C-alpha cells in the first residue's frame, strides 16, 4: 500500500472516530432532555455494543464476498445516518432503536479496514501497521469528546449534526482514493458461514478471542467507573475526570504511532503482549490504591500503554490465520470485543456497590488471567496451526 493511501485510510478512520467520540459528551444531555434515568442511559451504550456483537460476523462474511471497500463506504454512510437520526429522537424507544440501527449499519467499517491491511501487508509487517491504525482511531476518539464539549453550547443537537457531517465527508475520499486490494478468498464450496465460526474454538485462535474479550471487559469496566471513583474518593471536578481519560488515550496514541514498530522489532509480538499486560495490570492497581488524583493520572497512563501494546498485537496475531477470510476473522474479533464492552460496564457497576475500588481489582484479576494464557499457551499462539489450511484458499 502506498504511503499516501495508508495515511488517507488512517485519516478516514480518524475522522469517523472523531465523529463517534463527539457524541459522548452530548449523549447524557440528550438523555436528560428526554427524561431518561441512569439505567436507560446505560442501555443506550450497551445496546450499541450488543447490536455490534450480533451483527458484525455477518458483515465480516460480506467483506470477504463483496470486497473491503464497499463495506467500508457503507459503514461510513451508516455512521452518518445514525448520528443525524438522533436529532429527531423524541422518546427513549426511538433513541434506543436509532442506536441499535446505527450499530447494525455502521459496524462493518472497522473490520473492513483491518482486513484491507491484512491483504496488503505481510505477516511480519502487520503488527506495527495495525498499531498505527489503532493509534489513528484512538486519536480520533481522544479529539471527539473535546470537539463535542466545544459544540454543546451551540445546542444539544449540534454535536450529532457535526458527527454525521464528518462521516459523510469521509465517503468521497474513500470512494476516490482507496483501492480495493488484491486478496485471497475462500471458495464457497469449502467453507460455509457456520464452518467459519469454527475458528472460535480452534487452538491458536480461541485463546486470542478469549483474551480480546477479557481486555474489553477490563477496559470498559475501567472507563465506565473511573469518573464515579474519582468523584467518590477525591470529589474530582469534571475537568480532572476528563483529563484522566485524555491521559489514557494520549499515552496509547504516542506509543502506537511512534514507538510500536521499534518495540515489535526488538521484542517480538508475544513479548510485547506480555509486557503490555503487566503494565496494564499495574495501572489498574495504581488506580485502586490511589491516594491522590496524581496517582489516578499515572494509573491511566499505564493502562493506556498496556492497552496499546496488547490490543493491536491480538489483532495482528489473529490476522495471521489462513483458514477463513480476513473479513470474517476481523468481524469475529470486533464481535468478541463488543461483547466484552457490553458486559464490562455491567460487571464494574455491580462491583462498585461493594467497594469503590472493586471494579479496578476486578480488571486486575482479568488481566492476570490473560497473562497466564499468554505464558501457558505461547507455543500454540506462535505456531499458527491454520497455515496448513492454505489449500482452501484461492486467489481472487
Secondary structure, DSSP 8 states (H G I E B T S, - for coil): --HHHHHHHHHHHHHHHHHHHHHHHHHHHHHHHTT--HHHHHHHHHHHHHHHHHHHHHHHHHHHHH-HHHHHHHHHHHHHHHHHHGGG--SHHHHHHHHHHHHHHHTHHHHHHHHHHHHHS-TTTHHHHHHHHHHHHHHHHHHHHHHHHHHHTT-TTHHHHHHHHHHHHHHHHHHHH------EEE-TTT--HHHHGGGGGSTTTHHHHHHHHHHHHHHHHHHHHHHHHHHHHH---HHHHHHHHHHHHHHHHHIIIIIHHHHHHHH-HHHHHHHHHHHHHHHHHHHHT-SSHHHHHHHHHHHHHHHHHHHHHHHHHHHT--SS-HHHHHHHHHHHHHHHHHHHHHHHHHHHTT-TTHHHHHHHHHHHHHHHHHHHTHHHHHH-GGGGGGGGEEE-
